[in-house]
Amino acid sequence: MQGLELSKRFYEEYGRGMIADRFSRYEQVIAVGMAGEGSDCFGYDDELSRDHDFEAGFCLWIPDDLRRELEFPLSRAYDKLPKEYLGVKREKQSLWGRNRRGAMLTGDFYEQFTGQREGPETLMEWLHIPEYSLACAVNGAVFRDDLGEFSKIRKKLSDGYPEDVRLKKMAARAALMAQSGQYNYERCRKRGEYGAAAMALSEFVQNGLSMIFLLNRCYMPYYKWAFRASRELPVLSGTAKKLETLLTGGESREVSMGMIEAISGEIIGELKRQDLTGGSWDYLEPHGLELMGRIKDGQIRNLHLMEG
């Protein structure tokens, strides 16, 4: 059984009754679910995942204005729930795994991942939030939210980047893919700078994968789950597989350059299908410039091509 199902069952068997019995006055304002950091929140956990920060726990999100009267007693009640459920023990968490489950303020949760207690408001705020943080903010599942406060912010984030921000990020990815893969990779190889060539290839793959998620209007998760998540995408999942092969295959320079150009061509083709560019260039950078030209907001449009 994976962590998300385990957590929901634990909540249904123990958490729901605890809230109803001890916090009936607040039952309608406590949102319950599991989201945030951890492979279990993405549904990617396996046997290897259980060696750290894995438990049959869940999150209890409460309105910010109830901090004084509810956060501490709810935390204590949660801590008194069974320490083991269906054979899974609630182990002591690592330094990085603390405070992932249990009672927390809604504002604290979203501030952790977006820098703002109700999520980003301005385009610049949206632009500078790491993609993996937004992926953490909207993953997992909400089991209950009668008030709807937590889910309202979650929906705003789940709807994806504002279009000007998406365009800016895609423009940056196009420019960085062109520079690292279509231009610098081969030049580094010719100079015998094989370490630099490997870094250029990695940069191309990282930006290419991010571009694919942007074309799907999804947030790319933390790097160790990015390829896993890409297999579930409806658009260009095959291209993402080629990026993985390019990174791990150890092909010759000639084969690698052919794959780089094939991947670039597939991304350009999708940009055209989404009516985001109309140019006939094989090189990605001018497509990035065309994407910049489609941005309506002046502040975003005037940023450096590679910013974002």
N, C-alpha and C positions, 0 to 999 in steps of 0.2 A: 504494500500500500504506500502510495506517495504522500508526501508531507501535507499537501493541500487537503486531501480527503481525510487524512488522519486528524488534522486540526479541526475540520468541520465536525467530524464525529465527536471529538473531545468536547467541543463547545456545546453540541446538542445534548450530550449526555451529562455534562457537569456544569458548563458555563451558563447555559440558558436558565437552569434552575437556580444557580447562585445569584444571578441578577434579579430574577423574579422574587426570590425569597428575601434577599437582603437589601436590594436597591429598587424596590417596586416603584418608588416615587420618581426614579430617574430612568426607568426601563425604556421609555419612549425616546430618550435623547442619547442613549449609549449605542454607538455604531459598533458592529462586530465584524471581523473578517480576518484575512491574512494578506498582507501586502508589504512590499519594501525589499530589503536586502535578503539574499539567500536563494539558492537554487530551487528550494521548495516553493518559493513564491512564483517562480516562472514555470513550475511543473517539470523541471529538469533534474530533480534529485534522483539519486540511485543509491546503491549500497555504499559507494565511496563517500557519498555526502554525509553519511551518518557518523563520521569520525570527529565532527566538530559542529557546534551551533545548530544541532538538529533536535527538535523536541515536538511533542504533541501540544503545542501552544497556539495561541491566537491573539489578535490585537483587539483592544477595547479603546475606541476613539471617543473622546468626550469633548463637548464644547469648551472653548477657552475660558468662558466666564464661569465655569464650574470648577476651576482649578482648586480653589480653597476648600470647597465642601465635598468634593467627590474624588479627586485624583488619588489622595493618600489612602482613604478607606477602601477604594476599589482595588488599588494595588495590593493591599494587604489581603484582601479576600481572594484575589487571583493567586497570590503566592501560596495560599492554603489549599489550593486544588491538588488532587493527587499528583505525586511526583513521578508516577509511571502510568502509562496507558497503552494497552495492547502491546505490551512488551517493550515500549520505548520509554526510556527514562528521561526526565527533565534534568539533564546534566548541567553543571556549572558552565556558564558561557565564557568564551574567550574574550579578550580585551575588545576585539572588533565585533563580537556578536552580542554585546550587551544592549539591553533596551530595544530589542527588535520585536518583542512580544509583551503582552500585558497592557496595563492601562497607560494611556498617553493622550495628550491634548491633540486635537485635530490640527491645530496650528503648528504644533511642534513637528508633527509628522511631515506636513507639506513644506515647512521651512527647511527641514533637513535636506530635502531633495530639490527644492526650487529656489531657496533663499527668501521666499515670501510666504507668509502664513496662510494666504488664500491663493497661492499660486501666482505666476507672473501676470502683470497687468500691462506693461509697456512692451513694445517690440524689442527694445534693447534688452530688457530682462529676459524675454524668451530666447533671444539670440545666444546669450552667454551661459545658459544652463546646459551642462553636459548631457548629451543624449542618453547615456546610461542612467543618469539620475532620474530623468523623466520616465524611462522604462521601469525603474523601480517604483516610481510613484503611482503607476497605473496597472501594475501586474497583480497577480493573485486573484482574490475574490472578496466581495463584501457579502457576508452572511445575513446581516440585518442592519437596516438604517432607517428607522421610522421617521426620524426628524428630517433626514435628507441632506444635512449640512455637509457631511463628509463626502457623500456621493456627488453633490453638486460641483465641488472642486475637482473631484476625480473625473467627472464627465468633461469639464472644461479642458483638462489636460489630455484626456483620451481622444478628444476631437482632433488633436494634432496641432502642429505649428500653424500660426497665422501664415497665409500664403506668401507674404513678402519675406518672412523669415525663412520659409522653406526654399524659396527661390534663391535667397542669399546663401544659404548653406549649400545648395546644389551648385551654385556658381563657384564657390570656394572649392568644393570637391572636384569639380571639373578642372579647375586650374591646377590643383595639386596633383591630380592624376596625370595630367598632361606633363607637368614639370618632372615628376618623379619617375613615371613609367615610360611615357612615350619619348622623353628627351634624355633625362639624366642616367637612367639605367644602362643603356647601351654605351654612353660616353664613359661612364665609370668602368665598365668592363673593358673597353678598348684601352684605357689607361692602366689596366691591371689593378684597379682599386676595387677588389672584389668585396671587401667589407662594406664599402660605400654603396656598391651595386646592390648588395643584399638589403641594406637599409632603404635604398630607393624602391626596391621591389616591395618591401614591407609597407612603405608609405603609400604606394600605389594600391595595394590590396586593402589597407585600412580605409582609405578614402573611397575606393570603389565599393566596398561593402556598405559604408555609410550612405553613399549615393543610392544604392539599391533600396535601402530602408526608406530613404527620403522619397524615392519614387513610389514606394508602397504606402506612403503617409504613415509610417510606423517609426518608433524610436528604436535605435540599435542598442541592445543591452551591452553590459560589460563584456570586454573582449573574449573572455573564455566561453561565453555563451552566444557570441555573435553568429558564428557559422551554424550552430544548432538552430538558432531562431530563424536564420535565413532559409532553412529548408521548408519552413511552413509558409513562406511568403507566396502570394499568388502571382507576383510579377518578378521576373528575372531570377527566380531561385536557381535555375540552371546556370546563369551567369555567375552567381555567388559560388556555385560548386567549382566553376572554372577558376575563380580567384583562390579557392582553397587548394586546388591542384597546382596552380602556379606557385603558391607559397611552399608547398610540401613536396612537389614532384622532383625537384633537382634536375630539370631539363637543361639542355644546352642553351646557349645564348640565342641561337636562331629560333628554336622552338619557343623559348620564353617571349621573345619579341613578337612572334606570330600570335601567341596567346594574348599578350598585352593589346595588340591591335584588334584582335577579335573581340575581346571584352569591351574595349573602348567603343567599337562599332555597335555592339549590342546596346550599350548604354545610350549612345547617340540615337539609335533607332527608337528606344523607348522615350527619350526626351521629345522626339518628333511626334511619336504617337500620342503623347500627352499635350501636344501643341505648345511645347515650351521653347522650342527652337525651330528655325526653319532653314538654317544654313546647311550647306553640302560639304563642310569641312570634315576631314578625317581626324584632325587634331582637335582635342577636347577644349583647349583654352578659348578659342573664339565662341564656342557654344556657352562657355561660362560668361563671357562678356555679353552675349545676347540675353542670357538669363538676368544679368544685372540690369539690362535696359528695360526689363519688364517689371521691375520693382517700382511700386507707386510711392512708397514713403521715401522722402528725400534724404533723411538721416541714414537710413539703411542703404539706400542706393549709392550714397557717397562714401561708404566705407571702402577700405582696400579690398581688392578682388578676393584675396585669399583669407580675409577675416571671416570668421563664422564657423 
